[in-house]
Amino acid sequence: MALTINKYFSLENQRDPVLAEVAGTIREIYPIGLNTLSPEYNQYPGIIKAYEIIGENIGPPEQKPGPYAKIWSSLLKSLRSTNGKRINGTTYGFVPGFSADLILESYEDESLTRTKRIAFAVSLIGPFYSICGVDETSVKEKGDEFGRGYHAINVVTASPFKEFERDFNCIKKLIEEKFLEYKFIPFNACMMHIKDMETPHSAGQDCTVYNALFNHLFNFYNYSFPVLRGDRLYGYDKSKLAKVTLTAPPGNLD
């Protein structure tokens, strides 16, 4: 089986101003090099701050909605009224961001399901958001009483491209209207790993930027930059791109 080389996100010396802000937010919130189960991790001032914000906005149904929860609810209401397509909420658990899927196509037969969707997320710990197109399949396990299957994300579309363009731009516009001064984070940057950093929902050490800012829903996506669909550099400050670190440090192999 071929090895996958992780791309690493530098928390220092980012020339792209948005990525520099991402790096600063991550340094502020998360302790580097500590296990999530250690007392020191959960006593870190940034983690305490993040837990307070998340708890205020993501809680039990009977809890009064926090300020970000109200804005998120308003965004989804506006999207439903202007778009008309099905929206599935995907904010699962005590995570650092709200998220949802806009379903463009869905097909199911006795053997598999196939879905084309736009996944979008808004962070609670910093002024950042993510949008991408997703094509995925799930092969059904015949005779399984729980309806389980074998899921795979087949390809991600990183920009407003072809069949995703109209809805991608609609979601982008609504997010920027509702969440003022929030910045789009390129999907390629979202999938970069952070050396020696864990989050409560990461798949062990070296979490991804997406995991740190939003949630765990791409934790097990086998991301590969060459097969990213659309404009791979969409969202980057291209005048600074030559200065952005996009490669793995020596010796970092999965």
N, C-alpha and C positions, 0 to 999 in steps of 0.2 A: 504493500500500500504506500502511495507516495506521501511524502511529508509536505505539510503546508507551512509556509513561512509567514508568521504573524507580522503585520505592519504595526509599528509602534508610534504612538502619539507623544511628542515631546511636551513636557510641562514647562519647559523653559525655552526662551528665544524663538517664539513663534512670531514671524513677521506679518502674517495675515492678522489684522486687528480683531476680527471675530474669533479666530482660533486662539489668539492670545487671551481674549476674555474668557473663552471656554477653559483654557488652561488655568487661569487665575481662579475661576470658580471651583474647579475640581481640587486645586491645592487648598482652597479655603475650607471646603466641606469635608474632604476625605483624608484620613490618616494614611500615609504611604507606608507600606511594609508591615502593617499590623493585620492579624487575623480577625475576622468579623466576630468571632466568639470570645475574643479577649476582652477583659474589663476595660482596658485602656482604649480600645477601639470605640466602645460605646460611651466613654467619658470624654471623647474628643469634642472640643467646643463646636466644630463645624457639624459633626454628626448630630449633636444635641439640637443645634439650630435647624438642621434639615428635618429631624423627626418632629419638631414643633410645627413647622410649616406643613409637612405632609399630614400630620394628625389633625390640623385645623381644617384641611381641605379634602382629605380622603378619610372618611370615617363611617360609622354605621349609619343606616338610612335615617334614624331618628335624630341624628346630629344636625344642628343648624349649619347650613353650607357656609364655608369660608369664602373670602373674597375671590380667590382664584376659581373655586368651584362654581360660583355664580357666573363668572365670565365664561367658563368652559360650557356650562349649561346653555348660556345664551348663544354661544358659537354653534353648538349642535342644533339648536332650534332654528337658527338662521340657515344653516346648511340644509336641513330637512325641507324648509319652506321654499328655498330657491332651487334645490336640486331634484328632490323627489325620489332619489335612490335610497336603498336600504342602508342604514348605518348601524354597525355593531360596536358597542362600547367594549374596549379591551383594557380598561384600567383594573388590573387584577392585583389585589393585595396592597401592601404598604410600600408603594413605589414612588420614585421622585418625579413622576410626571403623569399627566392625563393622556389617554390615547384612545383611538377609535379607528375603525375601518369603514370606508365607503365602498360598498360592493358594486362592481361594474357588471360582472358576469358570474353566474354560478351554474354548474352542471353536475348532475349526479346520476349514476346508474348502479347496477348491482355490484360492480367491481371497484369503482373509484368515484371520487368527487374532484372537481376542478373548479378553482375560483380565481377570478381576476379582481383585485381590490387595490384601493389606495390606502396605505397605512399612514396615519399622521399622529404626531405626539407633540405635547407642549410641556416643557420642564417646569417644575415647581421650585427648583433651587437656583435658577438663573434665567435670563431672558433669551431662551433658545427654543427652536422648534424644528421638527423634522417632517418631511413628506417624501414618500416614495411609492412607486407602483410595484405591486407584487403579483406574480403568477405562481400558483402553488397547486399541488395535487396531493391526494391522500388515497392510497390503495387500501381497500377494505379487507379486513380479516374475516373471511366467510365463516359463518356459524358462531362468531363471537357474541356472547349474550350482552356485552356492554357496548357493542358497535365500534370497537377500536380499529385503528388502521395504522398505516405507515405513512407519515406525513413528510413532505419535502417542499421547500421553497425552490422552485425551478429557476427563476430569474427575477432580479430586482431592476426596476427602471428608475434611474437617479434624477430624472429631470422631466419637465413637461414635454412628453415625447409621444407622437402618434396618438393612439387611442386613449392615452392618459392625459393628454395636454389640457383639454378643457376643464376637467374636474380638478386636476392638479392645480391649475391657476386659480380656480374658484376657491379652493381650500386655502391656498396661500394668501389670497386677498382677504378672506374672512379672518384668518389668524392675525394678520398684521393690522386689521381694523379693530379687533377685539383686544388683542394682547399688544399694546403699544410698545414700540421699540424692541420687539422680539426679533431675533435674527435667525435666518435659515442656516442649518448646519449641514454641509454636504454629506451624502450617505457614505462616501468613501472615508471621510474623517470619522463618522460615527462608528464605523467598523474597525477602526484602529484600536489596538490594545494599549493599556497603560501598565508599564512595568511595575511589578510588585504591589499592585493595588487591587483590593477586593471591595465589593459592595455586598450588602445583605442578600442580593438576588443574583449575584454573578456566579458563573460556573467555575468557582475556584479562583486561583490567583490570576493576575493579569486580565482584569475585566476590560470591556470595551468602553469607548466614549459613550456609545448609545446606552449601555447599561448604567453608566454613572449619571447620565442626564435624564434618562426617560424611564426605561424599564428593561425587563429580561426577555422580551419577545423575539429578539434576534440572537439569543445566546448560542443556539445550536445551528444557526444558519452557516453553511460552509461557504463563506464569502470568498470570492476570487475577483480581484480587480479587472482582469482581462475580459470577463464575461458580464460585467455590469452594463446594462442596456441604457441607451440615451446618452446625454452629454455627461461623461464621467467626471468632469471638472465643474459641473454646474454648482454655483453657490460659492466657489472660491474667489478670492480677490486675485485675479489672474496676473495682475501687475506684480504681485508678491509671490506667485506660485513657485518660482525657481528657488525661493528661500525656505519653502515649507518642507519639513522632513517627512518623506513618504516611505522610507525604507526601514527595514528591520535592523536593529543593531546586531553586530556579529555574534553568532552563537545562539541566537534565539530561534529555536525550532520547536514545533509542537511535538 
